[in-house]
Amino acid sequence: MKLSIQLSLNGLSFCTLDPYHQEVTRYEQLDFGWEIDTNDLGIKLSQFIQDHRIDQYTYQAIQVVHTNHLFGLVPQSLFDPQYLNSYIKYNTALLANDTLSHDLILPWEIQLVYVPFANANNLIFDRFGSFEYHHHTELLFKMLRPGLLESSESTLLIHLQGQLMSIMVFDGKKIALVNVFKVYTEEDFMYYILFVGDQVQMDINKTQFVATGSLGEDHPYWLRLIDHLGEINTCSIEHPYKLAQHLMPSSIDPLTLTALF
């Protein structure tokens, strides 16, 4: 059995995969309803694990996803692991005891430098032993299916989860912008999309718009998005596994699922 756990200050989720039977067997999520303090995340996670008896099973692999806005992108040619703080100190408020990590994003040859939730990592290690962890932005890159960036001159991808909205803009296959914003209202949501479009001088008639995460046709922001941008594609995950009968594809967070593959 494989396990993925997604951590954010807005909520938690986990997903399990049975590779032998090629089936996604469980998915559960908890929405806090607001953004909690980082120090409280370990308490919430411990209760979440207990409530769903996640630690009652043995897992051959565990993947943990840290979803936050505490990151920066660095070209591999300029990257030096000795200077991680320098890459994000101007756009992230770092604390003296923050531990930084980095992931290599292929084929773009960039390093994603980020601040993981250290208290949650420590709790997971105590409960389960060794595991791998990633920033959610790495998995957004992983979700870009083959051919998606070849069908338009530019692509703007929007991923919404709770109060965090990730926006990725590509000029052809080249990265133009990646950022995460906190949105609390429909006005916030549209402002940041239009602000990003202005910053990259986006031509709405030559841009492919892609939505993922909780942003679907049943989301209250969807009609506003259609009114401003026109046609919106959804980014689905391609995988060979079936879902257990009680699971609905639309109810599973795509990043929690992507972490398993």
matplotlib code that plots the C-alpha trace (Angstrom):
import matplotlib.pyplot as plt

x = [0.0, 1.1, 0.1, 0.1, -0.6, -1.2, -0.5, -1.7, -2.8, -6.3, -6.7, -5.4, -6.0, -4.7, -5.0, -4.0, -3.1, -3.0, -0.5, -1.1, -4.7, -4.1, -6.8, -7.0, -8.6, -9.2, -9.4, -10.3, -9.9, -10.4, -11.2, -10.3, -12.6, -9.8, -6.1, -4.6, -1.3, 1.7, 2.3, -1.2, -0.7, 0.9, -2.0, -4.5, -2.5, -2.2, -5.9, -6.5, -4.3, -6.0, -9.6, -8.9, -6.6, -4.0, -1.2, -2.9, -1.5, 2.0, 2.9, 5.7, 6.0, 4.8, 4.7, 4.0, 2.9, 3.6, 1.1, 2.1, 3.3, 6.8, 8.9, 11.0, 12.3, 16.0, 17.6, 19.7, 22.7, 22.6, 21.8, 24.0, 22.6, 24.7, 22.7, 19.1, 18.1, 19.3, 16.9, 13.7, 14.5, 13.2, 9.7, 9.3, 9.4, 11.9, 12.3, 15.6, 14.7, 13.2, 14.6, 14.7, 14.4, 14.6, 13.3, 14.6, 11.9, 12.5, 12.7, 12.8, 16.1, 15.0, 15.3, 12.2, 13.4, 10.8, 10.0, 8.3, 6.1, 8.9, 6.6, 4.3, 7.3, 8.6, 5.3, 5.0, 8.5, 7.7, 4.5, 5.6, 9.4, 11.1, 9.1, 9.6, 8.2, 7.6, 6.3, 2.9, 4.3, 6.5, 3.4, 1.6, 4.5, 4.1, 0.4, 1.1, 0.2, 2.1, 1.0, -0.8, 1.9, 2.0, -1.6, -1.3, 1.1, 0.7, -1.0, -2.3, -3.0, -5.0, -5.0, -7.3, -7.2, -8.9, -7.7, -4.5, -4.5, -1.4, -1.0, 1.5, 2.0, 3.9, 5.1, 5.0, 7.0, 9.0, 8.0, 6.9, 5.6, 4.8, 3.2, 0.8, -1.8, -4.1, -7.7, -10.7, -13.3, -14.4, -12.9, -9.5, -9.6, -10.3, -8.0, -4.9, -5.7, -6.1, -3.0, -0.9, -2.3, -1.3, 2.2, 3.0, 1.2, -1.2, -3.2, -6.5, -7.3, -4.0, -3.9, -5.1, -6.7, -6.6, -8.2, -7.5, -7.9, -11.2, -11.9, -14.5, -17.9, -19.6, -17.3, -18.9, -15.9, -16.4, -19.0, -17.1, -14.0, -15.9, -17.3, -13.8, -11.7, -14.1, -13.4, -11.6, -10.1, -9.8, -6.5, -7.3, -4.8, -3.9, -3.2, -3.8, -5.5, -9.2, -11.0, -12.8, -16.6, -17.2, -14.8, -15.8, -13.0, -14.2, -14.0, -10.3, -7.7, -5.5, -2.2, -2.9, -3.5, -0.6, 1.8, 1.2, 2.4]
y = [0.0, 3.5, 6.6, 10.3, 13.1, 16.7, 19.4, 23.0, 25.7, 25.5, 21.7, 18.2, 15.2, 11.7, 9.1, 5.4, 3.3, -0.5, -1.0, -4.8, -4.5, -1.1, 0.6, 3.9, 2.6, 5.6, 9.4, 11.7, 15.4, 18.0, 21.6, 23.9, 26.7, 29.2, 29.5, 28.1, 29.0, 26.9, 25.8, 24.3, 22.2, 19.3, 19.2, 19.0, 16.4, 14.2, 14.2, 13.7, 10.6, 9.3, 9.9, 8.0, 5.3, 6.1, 4.8, 1.4, 0.2, -0.5, 1.4, 0.5, 4.2, 7.5, 10.8, 14.1, 17.3, 20.7, 23.2, 26.8, 30.1, 29.9, 29.1, 30.4, 29.1, 29.1, 28.1, 25.0, 26.8, 29.4, 27.1, 26.4, 24.4, 26.4, 29.6, 28.4, 31.3, 33.8, 32.5, 33.2, 35.7, 38.6, 37.1, 34.9, 35.9, 33.4, 32.5, 31.7, 28.0, 27.4, 24.5, 24.8, 22.1, 22.0, 19.9, 19.7, 20.3, 18.4, 19.0, 22.7, 22.4, 24.6, 24.2, 24.8, 26.1, 26.1, 26.0, 22.7, 22.4, 21.1, 20.2, 18.1, 16.4, 15.5, 14.1, 12.0, 10.6, 9.6, 7.9, 6.2, 6.3, 7.5, 9.2, 11.6, 15.1, 17.7, 21.1, 21.3, 23.4, 20.4, 18.3, 21.0, 20.7, 16.9, 17.2, 19.0, 16.2, 15.7, 18.1, 20.6, 23.3, 22.6, 23.5, 27.3, 30.2, 30.7, 28.8, 30.0, 27.3, 28.1, 25.7, 26.5, 24.8, 26.4, 30.0, 29.3, 29.9, 28.9, 30.5, 29.2, 31.0, 29.4, 31.1, 28.0, 25.6, 28.3, 29.3, 32.9, 33.1, 30.9, 32.3, 31.6, 34.0, 34.0, 34.6, 35.2, 36.5, 36.2, 39.7, 38.6, 35.6, 37.6, 40.5, 38.2, 36.5, 39.8, 41.2, 38.3, 38.6, 42.2, 41.5, 39.0, 41.0, 38.1, 38.1, 36.6, 35.5, 33.5, 32.0, 28.6, 28.7, 25.5, 25.0, 22.3, 21.6, 22.6, 25.0, 23.2, 23.9, 23.6, 26.2, 29.6, 31.3, 29.3, 31.5, 34.7, 33.0, 32.1, 35.6, 37.1, 34.5, 32.5, 28.8, 27.0, 23.6, 21.3, 19.5, 15.8, 13.2, 10.4, 7.2, 3.4, 2.9, 2.4, 4.1, 2.2, 2.2, 4.7, 7.3, 10.0, 11.4, 15.0, 14.7, 13.8, 16.6, 16.1, 16.9, 14.3, 11.7, 12.8, 12.3, 8.5, 8.1]
z = [0.0, -0.8, 1.1, 0.3, 2.8, 1.8, 4.3, 4.2, 6.7, 5.1, 5.5, 5.2, 2.9, 2.4, -0.3, -0.4, -3.4, -3.7, -6.5, -6.6, -7.4, -9.2, -7.2, -5.3, -2.1, 0.3, 0.2, 3.1, 3.5, 6.3, 5.5, 8.4, 7.1, 7.7, 7.7, 11.0, 12.6, 11.5, 15.1, 15.2, 12.1, 14.0, 16.4, 13.6, 11.7, 14.7, 15.3, 11.6, 11.6, 14.7, 13.4, 10.2, 11.7, 9.0, 11.2, 11.7, 8.4, 6.9, 3.8, 1.3, 0.3, 1.8, -0.1, 1.7, -0.1, 1.5, 0.1, 0.8, -0.7, 0.8, -2.3, -5.1, -8.5, -9.4, -12.7, -12.2, -13.8, -11.0, -8.1, -5.2, -2.2, 0.2, -0.5, -0.1, 2.1, -0.5, -3.1, -1.2, 1.5, -0.5, -1.1, 2.0, 5.7, 7.0, 10.7, 12.3, 12.8, 9.3, 7.4, 3.6, 1.0, -2.8, -5.6, -9.2, -11.8, -15.1, -18.0, -17.2, -15.2, -12.4, -8.6, -6.5, -3.1, -0.3, 3.4, 4.4, 7.5, 9.9, 12.8, 10.6, 9.0, 12.4, 13.5, 10.3, 10.8, 14.4, 13.3, 10.0, 9.7, 6.5, 3.8, 0.8, 0.7, -2.0, -2.5, -4.2, -7.1, -8.1, -8.5, -10.6, -13.0, -12.9, -13.8, -17.1, -19.5, -22.7, -25.4, -23.1, -23.7, -27.4, -28.3, -27.7, -27.8, -24.1, -21.2, -17.9, -15.3, -12.2, -9.2, -6.3, -2.9, 0.0, 0.2, -1.8, -5.6, -7.6, -11.1, -13.6, -17.0, -19.9, -23.1, -25.3, -23.2, -21.4, -17.8, -17.7, -14.1, -11.1, -8.0, -5.2, -3.8, -0.9, -2.0, 0.4, -2.0, -5.6, -6.2, -4.8, -7.2, -10.3, -9.3, -9.1, -12.4, -14.2, -12.4, -13.5, -17.1, -17.1, -15.8, -18.5, -21.2, -21.9, -25.0, -24.0, -27.6, -27.8, -24.3, -23.2, -19.8, -17.6, -14.2, -11.6, -7.9, -6.4, -9.4, -11.4, -12.9, -9.5, -7.8, -7.2, -9.0, -12.2, -13.9, -13.1, -14.6, -17.8, -18.1, -18.1, -19.9, -22.1, -22.6, -19.7, -19.9, -16.9, -16.1, -15.3, -14.1, -16.4, -14.6, -15.1, -11.7, -10.9, -8.1, -5.3, -5.8, -3.1, -4.5, -7.0, -9.2, -8.7, -5.0, -4.9, -4.7, -7.8, -6.0, -3.2, -6.0, -8.2, -5.3, -5.4, -9.0]

ax = plt.figure().add_subplot(projection="3d")
ax.plot(x, y, z, "-o")
ax.set_aspect("equal")
plt.show()
